[in-house]
Amino acid sequence: MAKESIDVLIEGGKAIAAPPLGPALGPLGVNIGEVVAKINEKTQDFKKMQVPVKVTIDSDTKEFTITVGTPPASALIKKEAGVEKGAGNPLADKVADLKIEQIIKIAKMKADNLLGVDAKAKVKEIIGTCDSMGILVEGKQARETIVDVNSGMFEKQITSGKTELSAEELKELEEEKKRLEEEMKEKRAEFEAKAKEVLALMKGKEANTIKKKMVEEGIPELIINEFVKDEEKKEEPEGEKKGEKTEEPKK
């Protein structure tokens, strides 16, 4: 009983008979429509995310099985938090807040790919990823929540595998996300104002000197790079800005 398999990467819930799936399945004599429908059924929870899918076909009976991988933990965290990306400066900026139930849900989805030996260890692994993305867990810095997990604070939820949130909890998370967004905007405005002050005080200085001063003032690297990059452009000779070589004066 020979079997053939096809590995593809598709957007969750949006598999179609077009390339790369259709042409790969066609020669194998399998019902492409049924395969597509089954893939979409199995990946509907991963909408807007790229998902690895393996289709295994029995060459004799034309029966098939679908094995769905999971997106990276960071992609699942962003989906659960309702954000497009993590914080550029995760130590200072926070873009969203997740409940422990959402962390448990992600840990379950990624269970086979995590290193943790039990449910608690897997949950802490996902919380650690949140920490590197600037995402709070239970209203705290993720590393602080790991301490709470170690103390047994969420033992009941982890043991029961609870993953559902009430409508009220979801509403609270959405309001918290909006508050964090406003907080980040205010912080950015403050840092930009401080960067402009440094630029004004150090007008004419080399870009590296200005950058060093901004670091001393506690301005985040992302904002420093934006402002210093503009200064470096101003320092370039006109010809170099346009990609031209400046000619040496003739002797």
C-alpha positions in Angstrom: 0.0 0.0 0.0 2.0 3.0 -1.4 1.5 6.4 0.1 2.5 9.8 -1.2 2.5 13.1 0.7 2.4 16.7 -0.2 3.6 19.5 2.2 2.2 23.0 1.6 1.9 26.3 3.5 -1.5 27.9 3.3 -3.5 30.7 4.9 -5.8 29.2 7.6 -9.3 28.6 6.2 -8.4 29.8 2.7 -7.0 26.7 0.9 -8.1 26.7 -2.8 -7.5 24.3 -5.8 -5.1 26.8 -7.3 -1.3 26.4 -7.0 0.5 25.1 -5.0 -2.1 22.7 -3.8 -4.2 21.9 -6.9 -1.4 21.0 -9.4 0.3 18.9 -6.8 -2.9 16.9 -6.0 -4.1 16.5 -9.6 -1.8 13.7 -10.8 -2.6 11.7 -7.7 -6.2 11.2 -8.6 -7.6 12.4 -5.3 -10.8 14.5 -5.1 -9.3 18.0 -4.8 -12.5 19.6 -3.7 -12.8 17.2 -0.7 -9.2 17.8 0.2 -9.5 21.6 0.1 -12.7 21.5 2.1 -11.1 19.3 4.8 -8.0 21.5 5.0 -10.2 24.6 5.5 -12.3 22.9 8.1 -9.1 21.9 10.1 -7.4 25.3 9.7 -10.4 27.7 10.3 -9.0 28.6 13.8 -5.8 29.9 12.1 -7.3 32.6 9.9 -4.9 35.3 8.7 -1.9 33.0 9.6 0.3 30.8 7.4 -0.2 27.2 8.5 1.9 24.1 7.4 -0.3 21.3 6.1 0.6 17.8 5.1 -1.7 15.8 2.8 -1.0 12.0 2.8 -2.7 10.0 0.0 -3.1 6.2 -0.4 -2.2 5.6 -4.0 -4.5 2.5 -4.2 -7.7 3.7 -2.5 -7.2 7.4 -3.0 -8.1 7.9 0.6 -6.3 10.8 2.3 -5.4 12.2 5.7 -4.7 15.8 6.6 -2.1 16.7 9.2 -2.1 20.4 10.3 1.0 21.9 11.9 0.7 25.1 14.0 2.0 28.6 13.3 4.8 29.9 15.5 3.9 30.7 19.1 4.4 34.4 18.4 1.8 34.3 15.7 -0.7 32.6 18.0 0.0 35.2 20.7 -0.5 38.1 18.3 -3.8 36.5 17.1 -5.1 36.0 20.7 -4.0 39.5 21.7 -5.5 41.1 18.6 -2.3 42.9 17.6 -0.4 42.9 14.3 3.1 43.0 15.9 4.8 42.9 19.3 6.4 45.9 20.9 9.6 47.3 19.3 10.9 48.0 22.8 9.4 45.2 24.9 11.1 46.2 28.1 9.4 49.6 28.1 6.4 49.3 25.8 3.4 47.0 26.3 1.0 46.4 23.4 -1.6 44.1 24.9 -2.6 42.0 27.9 -3.6 38.3 28.0 -5.4 36.2 30.5 -4.0 32.9 31.8 -6.8 31.0 29.9 -5.5 32.4 26.6 -2.0 31.4 27.5 -3.2 27.8 28.3 -5.0 27.7 25.0 -1.9 28.6 23.0 0.2 26.1 25.1 -2.3 23.4 24.2 -2.1 24.3 20.5 1.7 24.2 20.6 2.0 21.3 23.0 3.9 19.0 20.7 6.5 21.7 19.8 7.2 22.9 23.3 10.1 21.7 25.5 8.2 21.8 28.8 7.7 18.4 30.5 4.2 19.2 31.8 1.3 21.7 31.3 2.7 24.2 33.8 6.1 24.2 32.1 4.5 24.7 28.7 2.4 27.6 30.0 5.6 29.3 31.3 7.2 28.8 28.0 4.4 30.7 26.2 4.5 33.4 28.9 8.2 33.8 28.3 7.5 34.5 24.6 5.0 37.1 25.6 7.7 38.8 27.7 9.9 39.2 24.6 7.0 40.7 22.6 5.9 43.4 25.1 2.7 41.6 26.0 1.4 41.6 29.6 -0.1 38.4 31.2 -2.8 38.9 33.8 -2.0 42.7 33.9 1.7 42.1 34.9 5.1 41.9 33.2 5.1 38.4 31.8 8.2 37.5 33.9 6.3 38.5 37.0 3.4 36.2 36.0 5.9 33.3 35.7 6.7 33.9 39.4 2.9 33.7 40.1 2.6 30.4 38.1 5.5 29.0 40.1 3.8 29.9 43.4 0.7 28.0 42.3 -1.6 31.0 41.7 -3.0 29.5 38.5 -2.9 25.9 39.4 -6.6 25.3 39.1 -6.9 26.8 35.6 -3.8 25.0 34.3 -4.9 21.6 35.8 -8.4 21.9 34.4 -7.1 23.2 31.0 -9.6 26.1 31.1 -9.3 28.2 27.9 -12.6 30.0 27.6 -13.1 33.7 28.6 -16.4 35.4 29.4 -17.8 38.2 27.4 -16.9 40.6 30.2 -13.3 39.4 30.4 -12.9 39.9 26.6 -14.3 43.4 26.9 -11.9 44.2 29.7 -9.0 43.0 27.6 -10.1 45.1 24.7 -10.3 48.2 26.9 -6.8 47.4 28.4 -5.4 47.2 24.9 -6.7 50.6 24.0 -5.3 52.0 27.2 -1.9 50.5 26.4 -2.0 51.9 22.9 -2.7 55.4 24.2 0.1 55.0 26.8 2.5 54.0 24.1 1.6 57.0 22.0 2.1 59.4 24.9 5.5 57.8 25.7 6.6 58.0 22.1 5.6 61.7 21.9 7.7 62.4 25.1 10.7 60.6 23.7 10.4 62.3 20.4 10.3 65.7 22.1 13.4 64.8 24.1 15.2 63.7 21.0 14.4 67.0 19.3 15.8 68.8 22.3 19.0 66.9 22.1 19.3 67.6 18.4 18.8 71.3 19.0 21.4 71.4 21.8 23.9 69.4 19.8 23.4 71.0 16.4 26.5 70.6 14.3 27.8 67.6 16.3 28.6 64.3 14.7 25.8 61.7 14.5 27.6 59.3 16.8 28.0 61.9 19.5 24.3 62.8 19.2 23.3 59.1 19.5 25.4 58.7 22.6 23.7 61.6 24.3 20.3 60.3 23.4 21.2 56.9 24.9 22.2 58.8 28.1 18.8 60.5 28.1 17.1 57.1 28.1 15.6 57.5 24.6 14.7 54.0 23.1 17.0 52.8 20.3 14.3 52.7 17.7 13.5 56.4 18.1 17.2 57.3 18.3 17.9 55.5 15.0 15.0 57.4 13.3 16.3 60.8 14.4 20.0 60.1 14.0 19.4 58.6 10.5 17.8 61.9 9.5 20.9 63.7 10.8 23.3 61.4 8.9 21.4 62.1 5.7 21.8 65.8 6.3 25.6 65.3 6.7 26.0 63.5 3.4 27.3 65.5 0.4 24.6 66.3 -2.1 26.1 64.0 -4.7 26.1 61.0 -2.3 22.5 61.5 -1.4 21.6 60.9 -5.0 24.0 57.9 -5.3 26.6 59.9 -7.2 30.3 60.0 -6.6 31.8 63.3 -5.7 34.7 64.2 -8.0 38.0 65.3 -6.6 39.0 68.8 -7.7 41.4 68.8 -10.7 45.0 69.8 -10.0 
